[in-house]
Amino acid sequence: MLILRPESRSQHSAVRHIHELAFGRPDEARLVDKLREQADFLPHLSLVAQQDKEPVGHLLLSPIQIVDGEISHPALALAPLAVLPDYQNQGIGSQLMRYALDRCQEYGHTVVILLGSPRYYSRFGFEMAVPHGILPPDPQWESAFQVWCADSRQLEAIKGTVVYPPPFLEV
């Protein structure tokens, strides 16, 4: 049975292993480690999928800002999302995504930004961000830069460039 829940400290090494195997490199695992060290880290939005009590997937949401001159809008960055290779293509990533977006709304977070496959993430309500006036820090990201908003009317009022915390730029 698959259980979705916030990550516990005892699962940190398992989560590191998930990211290393899923991506075939240590970058995303290091990003998670560095984001956990941030003062504004949200442990209730570091989510694991457990199968038979073992973590098999992980998704992290971290605070970011969308800045337009003097105006700053809070948002969350969804990164990274990973599932162990032996458990991929079984819907675990999709279940983690739905669970994460539900938790966002439960905790009052209404805007999520990610860099990823539009084909995959559109099924969860993500849209291309640039047409909404939400810009990536690097123009080369535009084709994969997406936004989800719990209230589309709110999205109309949010414009600016996304500012990521330092760990995203260090990895």
Secondary structure, DSSP 8 states (H G I E B T S, - for coil): -EEEEE--GGGHHHHHHHHHHHHTSSHHHHHHHHHHTSTT--GGGEEEEEETTEEEEEEEEEEEEEEETTEEEEEEEEEEEEE-GGGTTSSHHHHHHHHHHHHHHHTT--EEEEES-HHHHGGGT-EESGGGTEE-SSGGGGGGEEEEES-HHHHHT--EEEE--HHHHH-
